[in-house]
Amino acid sequence: MVELGYDPYGAQGGDIGAGVSTWLSLKYPSNVIGLHLNFISGSYKPYLKENEKLSDEVLAFQKFGADWSAREGGYSHLHATKPLTAAYGLNDSPTGLCAWIIEKFNSWSDNKGNIENIFTKDELLANITLYWLTETIHSSMRIYNENSKKPVAFKENEFVKIPVGFAKFPKELPTPPRSYIEKGFNIQHWTEMPEGGHFAAAEQPQLLAKDLQDFFSFLN
């Protein structure tokens, strides 16, 4: 970013981008004026002192997250351990590729029981077509394997010190309570969104954009 002339700059991330933006902010705080997130990596663990007890709300979150993972997390384990196995089959079958991708758009969006409340068929098919024509489903899975080698687990003295804003969408994947996030991030701005899910930028672009504007305006 600095080589491109952006110094300083702000960072924003959801999903995989949340992890990338977090490490960017942690490693290069002098270059980043603020970090805005709408997702916390599932591998996130702040540094905890020896024998530090977790609060009841954090323990409840961890149980909820484990239950969610047991129901919904099979894809992630496969991506992280055997990404090529599924990739060969999905690259060979447009129907299989469609099912693999659309299932997540359906399960993780705030669609109130009908996926077309949020996404048009053209939007969904455009996404699938991009993977199909470029044969990139494997690279999208492989990143889980690479991420598993470097989880967002903070060591002693690792803390995102720059100002951090967070937009919490109600249908997002399991999100730690604010108290737990604040053990690793300098939260200065927190917004409870009225609607939206995991695909916030596609589902509720105006809400996300406004929160970005509010956060970075707050820093000026």
N, C-alpha and C positions, 0 to 999 in steps of 0.2 A: 504493500500500500504506500509506503514511504517513497519507494522508487518511482511509483506512478504519480507522485506529487501530492498525495493525500496525507498531510501531516500538520496537525492532528486530524483524527477522523473518529466517527462513532461506529459502533458495531451492533448488529441486530441478528438474532437467530432464533429459529424454531427447529425442532427435530434434530437432525444431524448438525445443522448450522448452530444450534445452541451450544453444542460441545466445542465446535470450532471457534466460535466467538468467545466462549469462556476461556479457552486456552490462550487465545490471542490477547485477551484482556489481562490474563494472569501473567503472561510472559513479557508483554510489552506495554505496561501501564502508562509509560511516559508518552506513548503515541496515541492512546485511545482516550477520548474525552468522556465517554460514557458507554455503557453496555445495556442494551435492551433485549429482554428475552420473553418468549411466550411459551417456553418449554424448559424443563430441567431434565437433563439426561438421566435415564434409568440407572446408570452406573454411579451417579453422584453420591459421594460420601465426603462430608467435611472432616477435617482433622478433629478427633476427639481425644481429650486427655485420658490417661489410663484410669480405668474404672469409672469413667464419667457415665452417669445414668441418663438414659433417654426419657423424655417426658411421655406421659400417657398418649398425647396426641401423635407423637412420632411413632410410638409403638403401634398405635391403631393404624397409622398410615402404612407402616411396613407390612402389617397383616393384610390390609386391603390390597397393597401392591402385589403381595405374594399370591393372593386369591385371583387377582386380575391376570397375573402372568400364567397361572395354571389354566385359565380359560382362554386367554388370548395370545399368549406369548410363544406358542410353538414355532411360529415363523421366525422369530428372533433367534431362537436357539439353533434352528436349521441354518439361517444365514451366517451365524457366527461360527458354526462348526463345519458344515458341509455345503457351502454355497454353490459349488459346481454341480452337485447332484440335481438340485431343482432347476438350475439354470439351463442345463441341456434340454430338459423336458419342456420348459417354458419357451425357450427359443425355437422349439420345434412345433409348438401348438399355439396358435392364436387364441383358441378357446381357453386353454389352460392359463395363458398369460392374462387374458381378460379376467378370468375368475380370481386369479391371485391378487391382482391390483384392485379390482372393483370391490372385493370383499372388505378391504381396508377403508376405502372411501365410504362404504356403507356403514361399517361398524364404528368408525372413529369420527364421523362428522355429526354435527348437531342437526340431523335431518328430520327428527320427529317421526321416524318410521317410514319415510319415503325419500329415497336418495335424490329424487328429482325436485325436492323442495329446496335443494342446495345447488346441485350440479345438473347441467343439461346433458343430454346424451352426447352432443357434440363435444362438450368439454371433457367428458370421460373418455370418449373414443380418441380424441386428440392426444390425451395422455398415454393411452395404451399404444397408439400408433407410433408415437415417438420412441417408445421402448422397442417396438417390433421392428421398425425400419432400421434402427441403429444397432440392434442386437445388444443392448446394454443392460438387460436385466441382471446379468452376472455382476457387472461392476457395481450396480446398485446394492446387490447383496453382499459383495465382497467387502464393502466398507464396514459392515457389521463385524466381519472377521478381524479387520485391522483395528477397529475400535476396541475390541475385546482385549487387545494387547496393551491398550493405554486407556483404561477407564478414567472417568472424571472423579478420581479419588485423591483428595488433597492431602499432602504431607504437612508436617509441622511447619508453621509459618507461611503456608500457602493460603492466601486469602485474596479474593478479588477486591482490591481497595478502591478502585475507581467507582464513581456513582453507578448504581445499577437500577434499572427499571424493570418491572415485571408485569405482564398482562396475563391474568389468569382467566382462561376461557372455560366455561362450565363443563363442556364435554371433552376436554383434553384428557389424554392418558393420565394415569395416576400422578398427581403433583404433590410433592412434600409440603407440609405446612410451612407458613412463612418463617416461623421460629427456627426451623431446621435449615431452610435455605439461607437464613441470615448468619448461620455459623460459617458459611463459606463465601457469602456475597454481601457487599455493602449496599443493601437495599435502601434506596432513597425515594422510590416511586413505586406504588403498587396499585393496580387497578383490577377490580372484580368485574369482569365483562358480563353483560346480560345474556349473551348467547354466543354460540360458536364452539367449534371443536378443534381437533388436532390440525386441520388444514386451515388455520386461521386466515392466512393471507388470501386464500381462495374463497373461503366461506364468508368472512366478514372483513373485506379489505378496508372499508371506511373506518371501522372501529379500530383496527390495528394501526392504520396510518395516523389517525387522530392521536392515539396514545403515543406513538413515536414522536409526533410533533409536540405534544404536551411535555413529554420527558425531556427532549433535547432543548426545548424552549426554556425549561426549568433550569438547565445547566448554563444558559447564557446570562 
